[in-house]
Amino acid sequence: MHFIDEAVIDVLAGSGGDGCLAFRREKFVPQGGPSGGDGGNGGDVVLVGSPGLGTLYRLSFPAAYHAERGRHGEGSNKTGRSGSDLVIPVPLGTEVHDAATGEPLGEVLTESDQLVVARGGAGGRGNARFKSARQRAPRRVEPGRPGEQRRLRLELKLLADIGVVGLPNAGKSTLISRLTAAKPKIADYPFTTLVPQLGVVGPPAIPVEAEPFVIADLPGLIAGAAQGAGLGTRFLRHVERCRVLLHMVDLGPQPEEGAGAVQAAFDTISAELGAFNEDLLRRPRILCGSKLDIAEPDRRRDLAALARREGVRSLEISAVAGTGLDRLVRELRRLLDATDSEGCEASAGVAPP
């Protein structure tokens, strides 16, 4: 199944049923009066989170989704049955916007989230509702109101604890394949990763008693990505959901690059993250030098100097040889725990240290 993270759908809530015009006619009940019941309400269109879905593929085809309309009212003061809601499962992390105005309507982040995107119309009142001392036999009824109709733009932003960013061929996919059961495409040319890859880091990579975490391999970024260059903003938005960023820099030989290449690679990614969303530059970050098994000494020194200047932790690994992976996983788990602690303190009104 293809990875689809955008979809446009048309939704139409159910219209309300019309009120009924009726009069009570029974033997031995003279002048029975009005007895028309109200119409039923139309059904809503509701988006619900489904952890079993990882893509908007099933919603990517041109389609219109209609909720059931309400039944009309009936005689003997019978109210029409309300229409059933139309429930549409979506992946966790889906953001919903009005396609016409761009207005954000909400997001679905957990399995318990339910987002009403179109409300059903109210049922009309039957003539029994209009009976009064002055009007004993009203012939007035109300039609049901139409349900809301909208065109929605759905965007999926993957929910991951760790987002792995870096220039193309920095070793991101190889790392994911070693730490998780994910099987991303790996090759020696740029942009081998064309869609984000999610994996769960659990035992034996981390101790059994530790909490597993989700890591995302995001396609390589290049200069101008925030303006759409390369894979552009299509995948930059997935970084927004990540709590910690793992910034990977290639330490291997790069004959076409001279001095300052490590700093340049770091600056390129940082500039694109900041241009897309400045908040990303304030996320906890680890600077990770990859391909330690073929690393150039000058690039290793440049990485250490860069980490000191930026005030971030730096690690060196070789995903191919397995060097440094245990230390990296421990550091990522520590950062996630620290982020959780700060979030709890902030929600309780306690300033983090």
DODRENVO-71145 format. One record per residue (C-alpha): residue number from 1; chain; x, y negated, z negated. Coordinates in Angstrom, 3 decimals, m for minus. Each point is the difference from the previous one (the first is absolute). Example, Ala and Ser with C-alpha at 12.3 -4.5 7.8 and 13.67 -1.06 7.14 Angstrom:
BEGIN
- seq;mol;x;y;z
- 1;A;12.300;4.500;m7.800 .
- 2;A;1.370;m3.440;0.660 .
% end
This chain:
BEGIN
- seq;mol;x;y;z
- 1;A;0.000;0.000;0.000 .
- 2;A;1.305;m3.444;0.917 .
- 3;A;0.883;m2.530;m2.657 .
- 4;A;m2.488;m2.861;0.459 .
- 5;A;0.068;m2.879;m2.491 .
- 6;A;m2.421;m2.408;1.715 .
- 7;A;m3.606;0.442;1.092 .
- 8;A;m2.969;m2.180;0.950 .
- 9;A;m3.500;1.342;m0.675 .
- 10;A;m3.551;m1.360;0.218 .
- 11;A;m2.272;0.626;m2.965 .
- 12;A;m3.734;m0.605;m0.299 .
- 13;A;m1.861;0.394;m3.271 .
- 14;A;m3.547;1.324;0.033 .
- 15;A;m2.907;m2.378;0.415 .
- 16;A;m2.705;m0.111;m2.647 .
- 17;A;m3.374;1.603;0.696 .
- 18;A;m3.046;m2.157;0.669 .
- 19;A;m2.669;m0.549;m2.619 .
- 20;A;m3.298;1.772;0.575 .
- 21;A;m3.415;m1.576;0.660 .
- 22;A;m2.606;2.302;m1.573 .
- 23;A;m3.175;m0.096;m2.105 .
- 24;A;m1.228;2.522;m2.479 .
- 25;A;m3.084;1.840;1.267 .
- 26;A;m1.343;2.673;m2.318 .
- 27;A;m3.458;1.255;m0.822 .
- 28;A;m1.492;m1.657;m3.073 .
- 29;A;2.759;m2.684;0.030 .
- 30;A;m1.630;m3.085;1.500 .
- 31;A;2.297;m2.805;1.133 .
- 32;A;3.111;2.064;m0.689 .
- 33;A;2.296;m2.829;1.026 .
- 34;A;3.405;m0.071;1.690 .
- 35;A;2.218;3.059;m0.359 .
- 36;A;2.879;m0.520;2.429 .
- 37;A;3.367;1.057;m1.438 .
- 38;A;3.407;m1.584;0.447 .
- 39;A;2.550;1.129;2.545 .
- 40;A;3.147;1.784;m1.132 .
- 41;A;3.407;m1.659;m0.074 .
- 42;A;2.529;0.715;2.728 .
- 43;A;3.148;1.976;m0.764 .
- 44;A;3.405;m1.633;m0.536 .
- 45;A;3.220;0.789;1.861 .
- 46;A;2.640;0.963;m2.563 .
- 47;A;3.722;0.755;0.373 .
- 48;A;1.388;2.493;m2.515 .
- 49;A;3.568;1.112;m0.678 .
- 50;A;0.987;3.462;1.161 .
- 51;A;3.422;1.305;m1.148 .
- 52;A;m0.179;2.660;2.702 .
- 53;A;0.321;m2.585;2.779 .
- 54;A;3.347;m1.532;0.927 .
- 55;A;m0.958;m1.899;3.142 .
- 56;A;m2.851;m1.958;1.607 .
- 57;A;0.092;2.362;2.980 .
- 58;A;m3.621;1.121;m0.336 .
- 59;A;m1.202;m3.613;m0.074 .
- 60;A;2.191;m1.238;2.852 .
- 61;A;m2.445;0.857;2.791 .
- 62;A;m2.679;m2.529;1.032 .
- 63;A;m2.900;0.868;m2.234 .
- 64;A;m2.998;m1.521;m1.731 .
- 65;A;m1.059;1.198;m3.432 .
- 66;A;m3.663;m0.414;m0.924 .
- 67;A;m1.539;0.528;m3.419 .
- 68;A;m3.551;1.332;m0.270 .
- 69;A;m2.849;m2.503;0.082 .
- 70;A;m2.711;m0.095;m2.674 .
- 71;A;m3.390;1.600;0.610 .
- 72;A;m3.064;m2.180;0.366 .
- 73;A;m2.412;m0.356;m2.914 .
- 74;A;m3.197;2.062;m0.043 .
- 75;A;m3.522;m0.256;m1.304 .
- 76;A;m0.968;0.869;m3.560 .
- 77;A;2.825;m2.298;m1.188 .
- 78;A;2.664;2.411;1.201 .
- 79;A;3.461;m1.545;0.361 .
- 80;A;2.002;1.170;2.991 .
- 81;A;3.103;2.081;m0.614 .
- 82;A;3.263;m1.955;m0.065 .
- 83;A;2.589;0.835;2.638 .
- 84;A;3.056;2.033;m0.945 .
- 85;A;3.355;m1.752;m0.244 .
- 86;A;2.554;0.796;2.671 .
- 87;A;3.274;1.025;m1.677 .
- 88;A;3.172;m0.296;2.116 .
- 89;A;3.188;1.616;m1.426 .
- 90;A;3.193;m2.030;0.505 .
- 91;A;3.630;0.594;m1.075 .
- 92;A;1.200;m1.447;m3.288 .
- 93;A;1.643;m3.370;0.616 .
- 94;A;m2.492;m1.209;2.625 .
- 95;A;m0.615;m3.740;0.197 .
- 96;A;m3.239;m1.247;1.574 .
- 97;A;m0.460;m3.294;1.846 .
- 98;A;m2.860;m1.567;1.919 .
- 99;A;1.242;0.254;3.594 .
- 100;A;m1.788;m3.189;1.074 .
- 101;A;1.114;m2.334;m2.795 .
- 102;A;3.039;1.788;m1.441 .
- 103;A;m1.582;m0.189;m3.467 .
- 104;A;1.349;2.701;m2.342 .
- 105;A;m2.862;2.133;m1.277 .
- 106;A;1.939;2.222;m2.380 .
- 107;A;2.257;3.025;m0.174 .
- 108;A;m0.248;3.657;m0.896 .
- 109;A;2.891;1.104;m2.207 .
- 110;A;m1.296;2.925;m2.057 .
- 111;A;m2.307;2.948;0.464 .
- 112;A;m2.620;m1.679;m2.214 .
- 113;A;m0.073;m3.237;2.028 .
- 114;A;m3.213;m0.695;1.908 .
- 115;A;m0.179;m3.090;2.213 .
- 116;A;m3.390;m1.095;1.352 .
- 117;A;0.733;m1.605;3.382 .
- 118;A;m3.588;m0.452;1.239 .
- 119;A;m3.085;m0.250;m2.193 .
- 120;A;m3.339;1.433;0.994 .
- 121;A;m3.003;m2.246;0.509 .
- 122;A;m2.714;m0.299;m2.640 .
- 123;A;m3.343;1.648;0.647 .
- 124;A;m2.977;m2.236;0.764 .
- 125;A;m2.873;m0.428;m2.421 .
- 126;A;m3.352;1.650;0.659 .
- 127;A;m3.284;m1.861;m0.230 .
- 128;A;m0.631;1.296;m3.533 .
- 129;A;2.726;m2.405;m1.122 .
- 130;A;m1.977;m3.033;1.182 .
- 131;A;m3.257;0.691;m1.819 .
- 132;A;m1.133;m2.876;m2.219 .
- 133;A;m3.135;m1.411;m1.569 .
- 134;A;m0.484;m2.210;3.027 .
- 135;A;1.027;2.557;2.579 .
- 136;A;m1.686;3.335;m0.697 .
- 137;A;0.612;1.556;3.399 .
- 138;A;3.321;m1.317;1.263 .
- 139;A;1.073;0.982;3.487 .
- 140;A;3.488;m1.291;m0.483 .
- 141;A;3.022;2.352;0.144 .
- 142;A;3.738;m0.501;0.391 .
- 143;A;2.258;1.680;2.546 .
- 144;A;3.158;1.667;m1.249 .
- 145;A;3.176;m2.042;0.175 .
- 146;A;2.750;1.085;2.397 .
- 147;A;3.142;1.578;m1.384 .
- 148;A;3.365;m1.721;0.220 .
- 149;A;2.005;0.557;3.147 .
- 150;A;3.767;m0.451;0.113 .
- 151;A;3.052;0.790;2.024 .
- 152;A;2.763;1.094;m2.370 .
- 153;A;3.754;0.092;0.424 .
- 154;A;1.595;2.695;m2.143 .
- 155;A;3.694;m0.049;m0.857 .
- 156;A;1.761;2.834;m1.775 .
- 157;A;2.881;m0.910;m2.287 .
- 158;A;1.658;3.117;m1.318 .
- 159;A;0.082;0.471;m3.757 .
- 160;A;3.563;0.894;m0.967 .
- 161;A;2.160;m0.569;m3.077 .
- 162;A;3.259;m0.404;1.938 .
- 163;A;0.361;m1.634;3.404 .
- 164;A;3.206;0.806;1.915 .
- 165;A;1.015;m2.912;2.257 .
- 166;A;3.014;m0.662;2.176 .
- 167;A;1.220;m0.438;3.540 .
- 168;A;m0.624;2.793;2.519 .
- 169;A;2.192;3.078;m0.525 .
- 170;A;0.922;m0.956;m3.573 .
- 171;A;m0.738;3.559;m1.160 .
- 172;A;m3.505;m0.507;m1.391 .
- 173;A;m1.595;3.042;1.626 .
- 174;A;2.862;2.293;m1.006 .
- 175;A;m0.382;m1.110;m3.617 .
- 176;A;m3.762;0.657;0.006 .
- 177;A;0.536;3.441;1.490 .
- 178;A;2.460;0.897;m2.798 .
- 179;A;m2.083;m1.323;m2.909 .
- 180;A;m3.463;1.152;1.111 .
- 181;A;m1.774;2.576;2.113 .
- 182;A;m0.643;m2.591;2.732 .
- 183;A;1.439;0.785;3.423 .
- 184;A;0.656;m3.327;1.756 .
- 185;A;1.646;m0.058;3.410 .
- 186;A;3.777;m0.421;m0.299 .
- 187;A;2.273;m0.936;2.910 .
- 188;A;3.044;m2.143;0.764 .
- 189;A;m1.869;m2.743;1.849 .
- 190;A;m2.019;m2.986;m1.320 .
- 191;A;m3.716;0.133;m0.828 .
- 192;A;m0.266;3.749;m0.390 .
- 193;A;m2.577;m0.727;m2.725 .
- 194;A;m3.021;m1.469;1.764 .
- 195;A;m2.515;0.482;m2.822 .
- 196;A;0.401;m0.231;m3.792 .
- 197;A;0.792;3.277;m1.739 .
- 198;A;m1.163;0.738;m3.545 .
- 199;A;1.545;2.545;m2.320 .
- 200;A;m0.325;0.949;m3.660 .
- 201;A;3.193;0.176;m2.049 .
- 202;A;m0.523;2.678;m2.633 .
- 203;A;1.782;3.026;m1.451 .
- 204;A;2.720;1.107;0.633 .
- 205;A;1.093;m3.502;1.081 .
- 206;A;m1.166;m1.343;m3.377 .
- 207;A;m0.436;1.739;m3.380 .
- 208;A;m3.229;1.907;m0.508 .
- 209;A;m1.043;m2.317;m2.836 .
- 210;A;0.456;m3.142;2.141 .
- 211;A;m2.858;m1.530;1.958 .
- 212;A;0.253;0.622;3.776 .
- 213;A;m0.108;m3.041;2.261 .
- 214;A;m0.856;m0.773;3.612 .
- 215;A;2.675;m1.317;2.339 .
- 216;A;m0.668;m1.475;3.457 .
- 217;A;2.368;0.009;2.960 .
- 218;A;m0.890;m3.199;1.857 .
- 219;A;1.064;m0.452;3.639 .
- 220;A;3.220;m1.974;0.511 .
- 221;A;m0.282;m3.773;0.044 .
- 222;A;1.909;m2.378;2.232 .
- 223;A;0.394;m3.766;0.192 .
- 224;A;m3.324;m1.574;0.942 .
- 225;A;m2.110;2.871;m1.365 .
- 226;A;m2.201;m2.418;m1.965 .
- 227;A;m0.904;m1.611;3.338 .
- 228;A;m0.682;3.356;1.643 .
- 229;A;3.412;1.018;1.373 .
- 230;A;0.766;3.718;0.094 .
- 231;A;m2.686;1.789;m1.991 .
- 232;A;m0.811;m3.409;m1.478 .
- 233;A;m2.750;m0.789;m2.459 .
- 234;A;m1.751;3.262;0.806 .
- 235;A;2.039;1.737;m2.696 .
- 236;A;1.256;m2.912;m2.100 .
- 237;A;m3.380;m0.107;m1.724 .
- 238;A;0.574;3.485;m1.429 .
- 239;A;2.861;m1.423;m2.094 .
- 240;A;m2.495;m2.201;m1.875 .
- 241;A;m1.368;2.978;m1.946 .
- 242;A;3.419;1.239;m1.156 .
- 243;A;0.985;m0.748;m3.596 .
- 244;A;3.762;0.446;0.502 .
- 245;A;2.091;m0.480;3.145 .
- 246;A;2.956;2.201;0.907 .
- 247;A;2.111;m2.068;2.395 .
- 248;A;2.287;2.268;1.991 .
- 249;A;3.194;m1.193;1.711 .
- 250;A;2.061;2.170;2.344 .
- 251;A;3.575;0.419;m1.312 .
- 252;A;1.129;2.034;2.988 .
- 253;A;2.278;m1.268;2.756 .
- 254;A;m1.575;m2.640;2.216 .
- 255;A;2.519;m0.866;2.734 .
- 256;A;m2.132;m2.773;1.446 .
- 257;A;m0.258;m1.840;m3.337 .
- 258;A;2.752;m1.936;m1.734 .
- 259;A;0.513;m1.446;m3.461 .
- 260;A;m3.136;m1.054;m1.823 .
- 261;A;m2.177;2.674;1.618 .
- 262;A;m1.303;1.251;m3.363 .
- 263;A;m1.045;m3.501;m1.026 .
- 264;A;m1.562;m0.596;3.429 .
- 265;A;m2.022;3.224;m0.201 .
- 266;A;m1.247;m0.924;m3.474 .
- 267;A;m0.867;m3.565;1.057 .
- 268;A;m1.922;1.185;3.065 .
- 269;A;m2.317;2.242;m1.994 .
- 270;A;m0.411;m2.516;m2.821 .
- 271;A;m0.876;m2.771;2.451 .
- 272;A;m2.692;2.105;1.662 .
- 273;A;m1.494;1.106;m3.323 .
- 274;A;m0.090;m3.607;m1.214 .
- 275;A;m1.495;m1.289;3.249 .
- 276;A;m2.778;2.555;m0.241 .
- 277;A;m0.701;m0.392;m3.724 .
- 278;A;2.263;m1.899;m2.406 .
- 279;A;m1.196;2.153;m2.890 .
- 280;A;1.897;2.951;1.484 .
- 281;A;3.305;m1.706;m0.837 .
- 282;A;m0.947;0.050;m3.687 .
- 283;A;m0.663;3.737;m0.119 .
- 284;A;2.468;2.195;m1.898 .
- 285;A;2.611;1.146;2.490 .
- 286;A;2.899;2.441;0.216 .
- 287;A;2.751;m0.501;2.567 .
- 288;A;0.987;3.402;1.339 .
- 289;A;3.000;0.688;2.222 .
- 290;A;m0.633;3.029;2.208 .
- 291;A;2.268;2.430;1.903 .
- 292;A;2.612;0.087;m2.765 .
- 293;A;1.567;3.079;1.603 .
- 294;A;1.215;m2.167;2.938 .
- 295;A;0.100;m3.371;m1.757 .
- 296;A;2.499;m2.717;0.909 .
- 297;A;1.932;m1.312;m3.041 .
- 298;A;m0.557;m3.611;1.050 .
- 299;A;m3.773;0.493;0.176 .
- 300;A;m0.031;1.612;m3.450 .
- 301;A;1.829;m3.010;m1.457 .
- 302;A;m2.381;m2.353;1.802 .
- 303;A;m2.987;1.863;m1.442 .
- 304;A;1.290;m0.316;m3.571 .
- 305;A;0.715;m3.701;0.511 .
- 306;A;m3.459;m0.556;1.483 .
- 307;A;m1.674;1.707;m2.962 .
- 308;A;1.868;m2.252;m2.437 .
- 309;A;m1.006;m3.132;1.916 .
- 310;A;m3.645;1.010;0.222 .
- 311;A;m0.180;1.302;m3.571 .
- 312;A;m1.373;3.405;1.008 .
- 313;A;1.061;3.561;m0.735 .
- 314;A;1.945;1.750;2.767 .
- 315;A;0.470;3.713;0.577 .
- 316;A;1.779;2.038;2.649 .
- 317;A;m1.386;3.254;1.367 .
- 318;A;0.382;2.530;2.748 .
- 319;A;m3.342;1.602;0.788 .
- 320;A;1.702;2.493;2.314 .
- 321;A;2.475;1.182;m2.643 .
- 322;A;m2.380;m0.531;m2.920 .
- 323;A;2.438;m2.343;m1.777 .
- 324;A;m1.506;m2.469;m2.466 .
- 325;A;m3.616;1.080;0.507 .
- 326;A;m0.567;1.041;m3.626 .
- 327;A;1.244;m3.353;m1.247 .
- 328;A;m2.150;m1.853;2.531 .
- 329;A;m3.165;1.840;m1.015 .
- 330;A;0.654;m0.673;m3.696 .
- 331;A;0.516;m3.699;0.696 .
- 332;A;m3.211;m0.202;2.060 .
- 333;A;m1.970;1.723;m2.747 .
- 334;A;1.486;m2.387;m2.579 .
- 335;A;m0.977;m3.041;2.059 .
- 336;A;m3.550;1.289;0.427 .
- 337;A;m0.315;0.586;m3.742 .
- 338;A;1.297;m3.510;m0.670 .
- 339;A;m2.510;m1.426;2.482 .
- 340;A;m2.833;1.894;m1.722 .
- 341;A;1.088;m1.343;m3.397 .
- 342;A;0.123;m3.575;1.260 .
- 343;A;m3.430;0.373;1.560 .
- 344;A;m1.492;1.297;m3.244 .
- 345;A;1.561;m2.833;m2.003 .
- 346;A;m1.189;m2.615;2.470 .
- 347;A;m3.560;1.351;m0.099 .
- 348;A;0.113;m0.108;m3.798 .
- 349;A;1.261;m3.586;0.018 .
- 350;A;3.542;0.874;m1.074 .
- 351;A;2.838;m1.530;1.959 .
- 352;A;2.512;2.588;1.225 .
- 353;A;3.532;m0.385;m1.396 .
% end
